[in-house]
Amino acid sequence: MTAADLVQQLQLQPHPEGGWFAETYRSNETIAAAHLPPRYNAPRTFGTAIYFLLEAGHFSAFHRLHSDEMWFHLAGGTLDLWRIDPRGALHTEQLGPAAGRWQTLFPHGDWFAARPAPGTDFALVGCTVSPGFDFADFQLAQREELAAQFPAHRELIHQLTRV
């Protein structure tokens, strides 16, 4: 199976952060805004899930969410992952066959990015978000702004941002 096969089979569409995705689940129940932390400005579904695919030579640009996001490796090779927490600590890990690690958590508010590890043609992951994903809660990093906030990680930020 190739990345192109999966894009067609799973009906994946381009994602704003890079890569390909398709939403596979969105809860039909919601949590009222009054019962959510102040970072949410409206009700949110209980949870959402997507397929997310990255091909060699592509990356998921640094971004952050208001919700926690779990990634589950499903197919293909290994992904290199980076996360910058609010204190500026850089966390790196791999997800997939070479790492023997099959799931990881990106806590809300942390900046995170990913790209296929060297030698990986593609990687397919499942991603779940709770409370559910809403583009209103999605922030794509601005290169110079993020680099100014975390100057120790300037080179990595320049590699894994688009604007």
Secondary structure, 3 states (H helix, E strand, C coil): CCHHHHHHHCCCEECCCCCEEEEEEECCCEECHHHCCCCCCCCEECCEEEEEEEECCCCEEEEEECCEEEEEEEEECCEEEEEECCCCCEEEEEEECCCCECEEEECCCCEEEEEECCCCCEEEEEEEEECCCCHHHEEECCHHHHHHHCHHHHHHHHHCCCC
